[in-house]
Amino acid sequence: MMKDRFLLSILLTFILPLVAYSTQTMRAEINAKKYAIAAGRHIAVEAGMSIFRDGGNAFDAGAAAVFAASVTEIQLFGFGGEAPVVLYDATKKQVLVVNGQGVAPAAATPEIWAGKPYIDFHGPKAATVPAVLDSMVIVLSQFGTKRLSDVLAPAIDLADGFPMYDILHDTLIRERKNCERYPTTMAAYYPGGKITEIGEMFRQPDLARTLQAIAAADDAEFKKSKNRVKAIEAGRHAFYSGDIAHRLVNASRDFGGILTEEDLASYRGRIETPLHTNYRGYDIYKPGFWTQGPVLIQTLNLLSGFDLKKMGFQSADYFHTVTEAMKLAFDDRDVYYGDPDFVKIPSDALLSISYADSRRPLIDMHHASSLHRPGSPGGASPSDFMSSPNAVSADPKSPTGDTTAVNAVDANGNLFSSVISGAWIMDGAFIAGDTGVPLSQRMQQFSLDPKSPNIVAPKKRPRITLTPTIICKDDRPYMAISTPGGDSQDQQNLNVILAHIDFGLPIQEAIEAPRFNSEHMRDSFRDHKDHPGVLTIEARVTWDVLEELKRRGHDLRIIGPFRMPTAVTAVGIFPVTGTLFGGADVRGERAAAGW
């Protein structure tokens, strides 16, 4: 025991300061003159780069990377998942949102889960309508220059085979028992009952045939009409109607799913106006209240009233202030956010500076709050479903499944930011028969509480955690930034944005800086529990700061250096020179490239 205490004292006194934050980065920042892209793995990045090299713009390259990731990052994201996008269109000089979240099936009523504490988190009954293809079709047809078959080509090649890598291999080992629920999943991901070894070719022939059928429909229509947009639409139609849709729905129904062919045929994503705030001269754009994206806007509005720079980067005051601001914003998320097509949200009030001014005095600089304190924006009253928080004393929560992201930029000033998720292997992926398409598990983000604005309903979108970001400066495009990480996504975006804007760190340095993450809010997944007052923080933060945070009442969970389970990527345009930059997290094996 004495020896253990001695070793611990040595660690805290001498070792931790050596690994504390420094300006040296583990990975070089990307600099480019024509284009840059950052994504989950080098394979997706290279898919995007191949489209860039073939003359495509940021939207073409972004779509190609999304499709490639749906084939190669299946522990994080599959073709049947979801893909919300925020983009800057340099032609129209406009930021727009592509609502890339599928809706609940028409049969999805609370009564289906009567007597259950929460909605299924795996299997076909957890699936919203697949949205990835629809989302990328919108991006390509309205902002891109390439055809659907062009940007699908790398994904088709990868579905024919790519070398197995360690993270995917380990996930397949860990999730095998869960996947055994579904014979189609075993056939697709465990061919011959075996796990493909690292370095061996991993093939998904059924998925390859589905992607080829979509591309062939695009090719056939283009040959006939010579119309790129009509050809893209034909490719979309091949998936959402006809034989593929029929086989997908039948496979889902055989295992208790409630998706119908009408659900697929009637589904359409759309373009929306983003939400926005200005923080210290930077315009921050986020998707709407069907995501958690407005949390970042609310948090920045609160922080605009503090001099963070004077506090000092990664000081106790800095960590405390930012954490308490995030808590307030997330408490509003859990009470007010939901699909605006179904619920009336006090959106203008929530995002107003006057509301932030009224909430800011709740931040006590000497004491951390363990209470849930939703506000009353515009006179609205918080729903009392928060009155009995489902608090637990446990280790920090981690995202169910996970997510990946793609950010792309070109020299014309186009920016593409997408957070792509769902249809992952975690808890047992469900492959829809011989289509090879894994279905989403996003229904679990609905609530069954009748008082919640996020209660499940037919054709409704769940309030999701996926939250891409575009930043502009002086009315010009500046940066696309996004990360996986469930409820932590906008917290980790915030970590990087504050380091970059308030403290002037270059983007790679800002991405690699020590991270912190509040666990205070209700979990958006599974049983929606919370961990009031819990703050997860990486061990590179100096020990005196950690002790001061404990003294103020934060329930600290200290994790190892670079162990935060998020992985931020960003690309952008230097305002003065017009050249491009990019950064990719060493956490999660993110990758970036440019030319």
N, C-alpha and C positions, 0 to 999 in steps of 0.2 A: 504493500500500500504506500509506504513512504517513497519507494522507488518510483511508483507511478506518479505521485504528486510532484516529485523532483523533475521528472521528464516533462510533465505538463507545464511546470513553471519555466523550464528551459524553452519549450515551444512558444509560450506566450510572451516571454521576455525577449528572446533573440530571433526565433525563426519567423514568426508572423511579420515583424517589421521588414524583414528581408523580402517577403513576397507581397508587401503592401504595394498599393498602386504606384506605378512609375510611368514615365512618358514613353518608354520603349514598348513597341507593340510586337506581338508574336507573328503578325502577318502584315505584309506591306499593303498600304492603301492603293487601290487601282486608279490610274490616271489614263485618260484616253482622249482622242480627238473626234472620233466618228460615232462610237456607240459603246455602251457598257451594260452589263446585266449581272444581277446577283440573285442567287436562288439557293435551294436546299442542298443540292449536291452538284458536283462538277458535270454530271451527265446532263442534267436539266440546263445548266448554264451553256454547255456546248450545243445543245439543241437550239437554244436561242441564238447563239453566235453563228450557227450555220445559216439561219434565216437572215440575220444581219448581213453576212457575207454575200448572200444571194440578192441583196438589195432591199430587204424588208425594213420596215421602221420598228419603233419600240413596241408597237401594239402587235405586229406580226411575231416579233421575237418573243414577246411576253407570252402570247398564246401557245407558241411552240414549246416553250419551257414548261408551261402548265400541263400540256398534254404529256410531255416526256416525264414529268414528275408523277403523273397519275399512273404511269406504268412502272417506274423504277423506285419510287418512294412509298410503296404500298403499306409500309408500317405507319405512315403518316397520313396518307391521302390516296384515294382511288377515283377512277373515272366516274363512278356513280355519286360522287360527293358534291361539294358546293364551292363556288369561286366568286365571291364579291370582289369588285374592282373599283378603285378610284384612279382617274387618269387626268392628265393635262393634255388637251388637244391644241397643239401649237398653231394649227391652221385657224381655228376659231378663237384662240387665246382664251380657253375656257376649261375649268375643272368640272368634271362630271363623274357620276357614280353609276356603275352597272350593278343592278340589284341581282346578284348571282346566287341567291339563296332559294332553294326549292321550297314549295309550299307543302303543307300537310295534305295527305289524301282526303278526298271528299268524305270518306267514312270515319275520319279521325274525330270522334267526339269524346268528351270525358268519360262517358258511360262505358266505353271499351275497357277502361282501366279502373272501373268501379271497385272499391275495396282494396286497391293497391296503393302503396305510398308514393310511387313515382312511375313514370313511363319506362317501357323497356329501353335498355341501353345497348342491346345487341339484337341481331336478328332482323328479319324483314319488317316486323311491326314497328321498328324504330326508324324506318326510312321515310324521309321526305322525298319529293320528286327529284330525280337527278338533275342537277343544274349546271354542271361543268360545261357540257357542250353548248348549251343555250347561251351561257355567259360569254364564252369565247366567240360564238357566232356573232353576237352583238358587237363585240370588240372588233372583230375582223371586218364585218360588213360595213360598219359605220366609221371606223377609224383606221383600219389596216389597208394594205395594198396587195396582199397575197391571197390566194385561194385557200379554202379549208384543206384540200388535199395536200397543198404545199406544207402547211404547218403541222399536219398530222404525220407527215412522212417520217420524221425522226422517232415519233412514238411508235409507229408501226414497226419500224426496224428494231426498236428496243423490245417490243412485245414478242418479236421473233427470237429474242435472246439478248441478255446482257450478263456480264459476270456478277455472280453473287458476291455481296460485300458483307462485312462483319456485323454492322448494326441490323440489317435486315435478317441476316442469318440468326443472330441472337434472338430477335423478336419471334421468328418462326419457331425456335426451340421453346421459348417461354410461353407462347400462345397456342401450342399444339393442342393441348387438351380442350381449350375453348373452341378451337376450330373444328374439332372432331364432332361437334354438334351437327355440322353441315357437310354432307358427302361431296357436294359440288365444290366447296372450299378446299376440302382435302385433295380433290382431283386437280384443282388449279394450282394450289400453293405447296402441296406435298406430293408431287408426281410419283406414282408407284409406292406411295406411303413413306417416302423418304424426304429428308430436307436436303436441298441442293447445297453442296459444300462450297465454301468460300473459293472464288476463282472459277468455279464451274459455271457454265451457261445456264441461266434461269429463264425458262421459256413459258409464255402464256399464250398458247395457240388460239384458244377461244376468244380471248380479248383481241388478239391480232386480227382475227376474221371480222370481228365487229367493227374495229377501226377501219379495216380495209373496205368494208361495205359502205361506211360513211364516206370515205374518200372516193370510192367508185361512183357513188351517187352524185357527188360534186363534179367529178370528171365528166360523167355522162351528160349532165345538164349544161356544162360549159361547152362541150363539144357541139351541142345542139344550138344553144342560144348565144354563145360568146359573151354572156353576161355574168361577171364575177359574183355579184350579189345574189342573183337567182341561183347560181351554182352552189354557193354557200348554204342557201336556204334548202336546197335539195338534199344536201348532206345532212342538215339538221333533221329534216323530215324523215330521212331513212332511220333515224334513231328513235324519234318520239312517236312515230306512227308506223304501222305495218308489221312486218315479221319480227324485227328485233324487239319492238315494244311488246308484241304478243308473247314471245318466249320469255322475256324478262318478267312480265306480270304473272304468267302461269307458274314460273319457278317460285316467285314470291308467295303466291297464294298457296302453293303446296306446303309451305312452312309457316302458315298463319299470317302472312302479310296482308295488308289491306289496300295496297296500290292497285289501281285499275288502268286499263288502257285509256280510258277517258281522262284520268288524272294526267297521264303523260301527254296525250294529244292536245289537251286544253292549256297546258302550262306555257307561260311566256314570261321571261324576265323583262326588265325595262331599264331605261335610263332615267336617272333622278338627279335633282339638284343636290349638291353636297351641303352639309352643315359646316360652319366656319367660325373661327375666331382669329383675332390678331394678337399675337404674343410677342412683345418687344420688337415690333416691326416685321415679324414673320407671319404670313397668313397660313393657318393650319386648316386643312380640309379633311372632313371625315364623312363616312356614310351615315345614314339616318338611324332613328331610334329602334329599328329592327335589328341593330347591332349594339354592341357596347361602345361603339366609337365616340358618341357624345361625352362619355366619361372623360376622355382626354381634353375635350374643350372645356368642360366644367372645371377640371383640375387646373388647367392653365389659367383660367379666369381667376380662380382663387389665388394661385401663386403669383399672379401679376401684381398683387398688392404687397409682396415681400421682396426685400433686397437679398436675393439668394447669393449673389456674388459677394456681397459684404460678409455673409455668414461664412463663406469659404467652402470650396468643393469638398464634399464628403465629410464635412464637420458634423457634430452631433446636432447642431441647430438645423443644418440642411436636411439631414435624414429625417429628423423629427417633423419638420414643417411639411416636407413633401409627403410623408406618410400620412399625416393627419388630414391633409388636403385630399389625398386619394380616398381615404375612408369616407369623407363627406360626399364625394362625387359618387362612389360606388353605392352608398346607402340610397341615394336618389335613383341610381340605376335599378336597384332591386325592387323599388316601389313603383316607379313610373314608366319604365321602358317596356315597349312591346311593339307589335306590328301596327303602324299608324293606320293601316287600312281597317283595323278592327277596334282600336281603342283611341280615345281622345287623350292626347299627351300635351301637357303644358309646356310645349317645346320652346316657345319664345322666352317664357319666363325662366326655364331651366338654364338656358344658354345666355341669359342677359348678364351684363356686368353688374347691374344693380342687385341682382340675386346673389351673385358671388360676394359683393360687398356686404350683404346682410348675413352671409354664412361665415365669412372670414373670422369674425370675433369668437366663433366656437373653437378655434384652434388655440389651445392653451399651450404656451411655449414650455411649460414646466411639467406637464402631465399628459401622458398618452391616454386616449379615450378607448374604453372597451365597450362602449354603448353604440347601438345603431341609432343614428340621428338623421333620418330623412327630413328634408325641409318641407316648406309649404309654398312652392313657386306659384306666383300669380293667385295666391289664396287657395290653391288646391290643398286638400287634406291627404296626408299619407294613408295608404290603405293599412288597415289593422292586421293584415296578414304578417306584418313584421313584429307584432306585439309579443310573440312568443318565439324568439329566435331559436333555431334548432342547434344550439351551441354544443360543441363537443370539446373535450380535451384530448388532443391527439397530435400526431406528427403533422407537419405541413402537408396540405393537400397537393397533389400533382395532377396535371391535366389528364382527363380521360382520353385515351388514344393519343393523339397529338395532331400536328398541323405542319404545313410548310408554307413557303412564301416565294413570290417572284417579284422583283423590281427591275425595270428596264428604262433606259434613256437613250435618245439619239441626238445627234448634233443639231437637228432642227428644233429641238426643245420639247419634243414629246416625252411625257413621263407616264409610266405604267406601274401601278402597285396593286398586287393581288395577294390575298391570304387564302390559301386553298386547303381544304380539309374534308373530313368525313370519309366514309367507306374504308376506314383503316382496319388493320388486323386486330388491334387490341380488343379483348373480350370475345373474339371470334368473329371474323369477317363473314358476311353472307354473300357468296357468289351466286348471282341470279342465273342458275342453270348453265346452259352452254353458251350464253352470251359472253362469259368471262368478266362481266361487270360486277364489282362489289357494290352493294347498296350502302347508302348513308345511314348513320346512327343519330342524326341530328334531332330527331323528335324528342330525345331525352332532355333537350334544353327547354322544352315547354314545362309549365307548371300544371298541376292538377288542382291547385287551390282556386276556388271560384272567385276569390277576391283579387287574384293576381291579374294584371294587364297581360300577362304572358301565358294565360291558361290556354290549353290546346283547343283548337277549333278547326273545322274543315276549311281547307284552302288558305289557312293562315300560315305566316312565316314565324318560326320560333325566334325569340330574341337571342341572337347568336353572339359568340365571343369574337368572331372573325372581324378584323378591323384594319384594313389598309389605310395608308396616309399619304397625302400629297402636301408639300409645303412650297409656298411661293414667297418671293421677296421683291418688293417694289414692282408689283404687278407682272413679274416675270417668273417662269418656272424655276424652281430651285432643287427640290429633292423629293424622291419617293422612298418611303421607309416602311418596313413591316416586319413582323415576327410571328412565329408560332407561340403557343403557351397558354391557351385557354383564358381564364380570368386574368392572367398576368400580362396579356399581350400589350394593352395600352400602358400598363405600368412600366414595362420594359422599353417600349417606345419612348415613354416619358424620361426614363433614366438617360437614354441616349440624347434625346432632344435637349434636355436641360444642360447636359455636359457640353453639347455642341454650341447651343445658342448663348446660354448664360456664362459659360466659362471658356468658350472659344476653342475647345478641343477639336482637332481634325476628326473626321468622321470615324476612321478606323480606331483611333485612340478613344473616342467617345464610346464606341461599341465595346471595346475590350475593358473599359474601366469597371471597377467592382460594382456589383448590382445589389439591389434590395427589392423586396416584394412583400406587400401586405397580404395576409391571408384572411383579413377581417371580414370580407364580404361573403354573401351566400355563394356557394359553389354553383356554377351554372350547369353542372353535369350531375347525373345520377340522382342522388337523394337530396341535393341542394342544401347541404349542411354548411355551417360557417365555423370560423375559428377566431372569435373576437380578440382583438389585441395582438394577434400573432404577427411577428415581423421576421421574415426570412432574409438573411443577409450573408454575403460571401465573406470568407475569412480574411481576405486581403485588407479589409477595413481595420484600422489600428485598434488595439485593445482598449485604449483609454476612451475612444469614441463608443465602442460597444458597451463598456461599463456605464457610460453616461446615459446611453439609450435604455439600458436596464433600469437605471435609477429613475428615469422618467416614467417607467411603467410599461415599456414595450416588452412583450413576451417573445424574447429572441430565439430564433432557430438558426444557428450558425452552421453554414455548409461550406464545403471546401472551395478553394479558388477555382473560378470558372465553372462552378457546378450549378449555377442557376439554370433550370430546365427551359430556357428560351434561347433563341438564336436569331439575333437581329441582322438584317441586311439593309443596305441603303445604296442608292445611286443618285447622282445629281449633276448640276451644272455650276461651275464656278462663275459667280456673277460678273466679275471684272474681265476675265479672259475668254469666257465662253467654252472652255475646255471642260471635260467631264471627269467625274470622280466616282469611286465606288468603294464600299467596305463590306466585309462579311465576317460574321462572328466565328471565333474559334470554338465557341460552344456549339454543339450540334453539327459540326462539320459543314458549315455553310461555305459557299464558294462564290467567287466573282471573277469576271473577266472583262476586258475591254480592248478597243483598238482605236 
